């Protein structure tokens, strides 16, 4: 008589467990430290928003003949670009664990259309920069 066997052998089960273990050991380190990458992407997004807001503000100031008011916000340095966002972002020059900070509060030229390159940093421990992104501030409303 012929016997039909159903199921997996012990060797097949052990091999599947070994393969899954190897895959987990290789893939796990890639997913463990995503916090730094996420923070860097966040700071790059904020820097892009600041640069865009500065350019839009400059355009609005040119339309409003550089008259400060509802459509034109005076911007002369890097830290003032935070006021262009909704809600406003306070850009400090000291490191914190919770918010991006400026390397230096660079002043742009006092003429309309003058630009300054600003560096926005983030810190994971409140002291040293863990990453940075740059944005351009266009002077407006002078």
Order of alpha helices (4+ residues) and beta strands (2+ residues): alpha-alpha-beta-beta-beta
